[in-house]
Amino acid sequence: MKKIIVTIDGWSSCGKSTIAKQMAKALGYVYIDSGAMYRAITLYFLRHHIDWTTEPEIIEALDKIHLSFRHNDHSGQSEIYLNGENVEYLIRELVVAEKVSEVAAVATVRKFAVEQQQKMGIEKGIVMDGRDIGTTVFPEAELKLFMTADIETRVVRRFIEMHAKNPNVTKEEVRANLQMRDHIDSNREVSPLRMAEDAVLLDNTNLTMEDQLDLSLKLVAKKL
């Protein structure tokens, strides 16, 4: 059976990971969370006090980083491992969220991550979400989605997610974090966030997850 590559790009807290996981499960494809890869690299940098403005430190650190995804039979989801350690939940902490856009904007880091991602897609049959998947990582992907939602909807979504893990977090902190990440993601010199010319725009501000999945799978069916 023919398999394709599905890329999902867009702004923070638009539900990219959620729809990517749902699509992968429905299609029997492999889900690859590119954002988790950058978060895991950021976590390593923070743990080891790496100065990501210093090229030699970055290169030395990346040489010690091994990233992999493993299927969790209990949750049914793929989880990211950093040098053999499951860091799926650690990378969602606010301290990582506050720095990940800075780290992801570093050219050497992006080159490292993109090479890893492209290897994962050689045999196709994958769904990958991120910021530059349809423009830089897989510009030849058969289906590209670009997700957006209004800022207040995104703030509420991220606040609910963060508050469950950290009851002390405020909506103001979440809003500031999203606005900062939007600015960095769209203005960085290397692979800035932008919609590919052949991508399909998906505004899910007022869509249910069921509607969103149904629409996305119909787009896949057209490509197949």
C-alpha positions in Angstrom: 0.0 0.0 0.0 1.2 3.5 -0.9 2.5 5.5 2.0 3.0 9.3 2.2 4.7 11.8 4.5 2.3 14.2 6.3 3.8 17.4 7.8 2.0 19.6 10.3 3.5 23.0 11.0 2.0 26.0 12.8 2.0 28.2 15.9 2.5 27.0 19.5 -0.6 25.5 21.2 -2.6 24.9 18.1 -2.9 21.2 18.8 -0.3 20.1 16.2 0.8 17.2 18.4 -2.7 16.1 19.2 -3.9 15.9 15.6 -0.5 14.4 14.5 -0.9 11.5 17.0 -4.5 10.9 16.0 -3.7 10.8 12.3 -0.8 8.5 12.8 -2.9 6.1 14.8 -5.8 6.2 12.3 -3.4 5.6 9.4 -1.1 3.1 11.1 1.8 5.6 10.5 4.7 6.5 12.8 4.3 9.8 14.7 7.4 11.8 15.2 7.3 14.8 17.5 10.0 17.2 16.2 9.2 19.7 19.0 10.0 17.1 21.6 13.4 16.6 20.0 14.2 20.3 20.4 12.8 20.3 23.9 15.0 17.3 24.8 18.1 19.0 23.4 17.1 22.1 25.5 16.7 19.9 28.6 20.2 18.5 28.1 21.7 22.0 27.6 20.0 23.3 30.8 21.1 20.2 32.8 24.7 20.5 31.7 24.9 24.4 31.7 25.7 24.6 28.0 26.0 28.1 26.6 24.0 27.8 23.4 25.6 31.1 22.1 29.0 29.4 22.0 29.5 27.2 18.9 32.3 24.8 20.3 30.1 24.1 23.4 27.1 23.3 21.2 29.0 21.0 18.9 30.6 19.1 21.9 27.2 18.8 23.6 25.3 17.6 20.5 27.9 14.9 20.0 26.8 13.5 23.4 23.1 13.5 22.6 21.2 10.5 21.4 17.5 10.9 20.8 15.0 8.1 20.1 11.2 7.5 20.2 9.8 4.4 21.9 6.2 3.1 21.9 4.5 3.1 25.3 2.3 0.1 25.3 0.2 1.4 28.2 -0.6 4.8 26.7 -0.4 3.8 23.1 1.9 6.8 22.4 5.4 7.3 21.2 7.6 8.9 23.9 11.0 10.6 23.6 14.2 9.3 25.2 17.3 11.3 25.8 20.4 9.1 26.1 18.2 6.2 27.2 16.1 8.2 29.7 12.4 8.8 29.2 12.0 12.6 29.3 8.5 12.8 27.8 7.1 14.7 30.8 10.3 16.6 31.9 10.5 18.4 28.6 7.0 19.9 29.1 8.1 21.9 32.1 7.9 25.7 31.9 11.6 26.1 32.4 12.2 24.2 29.1 9.3 25.9 27.3 10.9 29.3 28.1 14.2 28.4 26.4 13.3 25.9 23.7 12.7 28.6 21.0 16.1 30.1 21.7 17.8 26.8 21.4 15.8 25.8 18.3 16.9 29.0 16.6 20.5 28.0 16.7 21.6 26.9 13.2 23.9 24.0 14.4 21.1 22.6 16.6 18.6 22.8 13.7 21.0 21.1 11.4 21.5 18.3 13.9 17.8 17.8 14.4 16.8 18.0 10.8 19.3 15.3 9.8 17.8 13.1 12.5 14.3 13.8 11.3 15.1 13.1 7.6 16.5 9.7 8.5 13.3 8.9 10.3 11.3 9.6 7.1 13.2 7.6 4.5 10.6 4.9 4.3 7.6 7.3 4.5 4.5 6.4 6.4 5.1 9.1 9.0 3.3 12.1 10.5 5.6 14.8 11.8 4.7 18.1 13.4 6.9 21.1 14.1 7.7 24.6 12.8 9.6 23.9 9.6 8.7 20.3 8.7 6.9 21.2 5.4 9.4 23.9 4.4 12.8 22.6 5.4 12.7 19.0 6.7 10.4 17.4 4.1 9.7 20.0 1.4 8.7 17.1 -0.9 6.0 15.8 1.5 2.8 14.8 -0.2 0.5 16.5 2.4 1.4 19.6 4.3 -0.9 21.1 6.9 -0.4 24.5 8.6 -2.3 25.0 11.8 -3.4 28.2 13.4 -5.9 29.4 16.1 -6.6 32.8 17.7 -4.2 33.7 20.5 -6.8 33.6 23.4 -7.8 30.1 22.4 -4.2 29.0 22.4 -3.6 30.7 25.8 -6.5 28.8 27.3 -5.3 25.5 25.8 -1.7 25.9 27.0 -2.8 27.1 30.5 -5.0 24.1 31.1 -2.1 21.8 30.1 0.5 23.7 32.2 -1.8 24.2 35.2 -2.3 20.5 35.6 1.4 20.1 36.1 2.1 23.4 37.9 -0.8 24.9 39.8 1.2 28.1 40.4 1.4 29.0 36.7 -0.7 32.0 35.6 -2.4 32.8 32.3 -0.3 35.9 32.1 2.9 33.8 32.2 1.5 31.4 29.6 0.4 34.3 27.3 3.9 36.0 27.6 5.6 32.6 26.8 3.4 32.1 23.7 4.0 35.6 22.4 7.7 35.2 23.0 7.9 31.9 21.2 5.8 33.2 18.3 8.2 36.1 17.8 11.3 33.9 17.9 9.9 31.2 15.8 8.8 33.6 13.0 11.8 35.9 13.1 14.7 33.5 13.4 17.3 33.5 10.6 17.3 29.7 10.1 14.1 28.0 9.0 11.6 30.6 10.3 8.0 29.5 10.9 6.1 30.1 7.7 3.4 28.4 5.7 4.6 26.4 2.7 3.1 27.5 -0.6 1.5 24.1 -1.1 0.2 23.7 2.5 -3.4 23.5 3.5 -4.3 26.1 6.2 -6.3 24.6 9.1 -7.7 27.1 11.6 -9.1 25.0 14.5 -10.2 27.9 16.7 -13.8 26.7 16.4 -13.3 23.1 15.4 -13.8 20.0 17.6 -11.0 17.4 17.6 -13.4 15.1 15.8 -14.1 17.6 13.0 -10.4 18.4 12.7 -9.4 14.7 12.4 -12.2 13.9 9.9 -11.1 16.9 7.7 -7.4 15.9 7.9 -8.0 12.2 7.0 -10.1 13.3 4.0 -7.1 15.3 2.8 -4.9 12.2 3.2 -7.4 10.1 1.2 -7.2 12.6 -1.7 -3.4 12.2 -1.8 -3.6 8.4 -1.7 
